[in-house]
Amino acid sequence: MLEGKIPQTYILPHFRQFLRWQRNATRGRLKSVESSPISVEVQFRSGVEQLSLTPLGDRLYRLALSRLCASHPTMGDIIEADSLPDGRLRFRRIVKRAGFQRLEFLIHREVAESERLARFLDKVISLGGNWERNFGGWLVLFLPKSVSAHEITALLNLEVLGIQAKMNGTDG
């Protein structure tokens, strides 16, 4: 178990569980602005989804977690939304994209709870990225475009999973 490093859990309707490491405001690029994230239903053209949003004022919100049911908007994006009488929000538009590249991995429960993964995720944060874990084993990384997706995947394989990648037909 990760002593002193237990992720907070957001439990949303329909028994969906999202896990995301909470970082202090001085680390990573996704920093809380004044207020904490709220859990609210957001109405999109395609339907309604429960999201974790950080209110920024003047109908603007930053997505604290990505959407499960669609690829956009995603973690870190700033959206404009109108308040509805029933307490939900109606999505209007994406005001500013966070600009992350998104990598997704399915990982075993033992890996998800390992200290090796915690160290790897600290590296992701130190590179200016962020991450979340959905349903226990669906790891989603959000990386700045300047970070090589290939190198991060190789690092995950080597440092967390213990898999040495083969390059050009040789061990390497």
Buried (B, 14 or more C-beta within 10 A) or exposed (E): EEEEEEBEEBEBEEEEEBBBBEBEEEBBBBEBBEEEBEBBBBBBEEEBBBBBBBBBEEBBBBBBBBBBEEEEBBBBBBBBBEEEEEEBBBBEEBBEEBEBBEBEBEBEEEBBBBEEBBEBBBEBBEBBBBBBBBEEEBBBBBBBEEBEEEEBBBBBBEBBBEEEEEEEEEEE
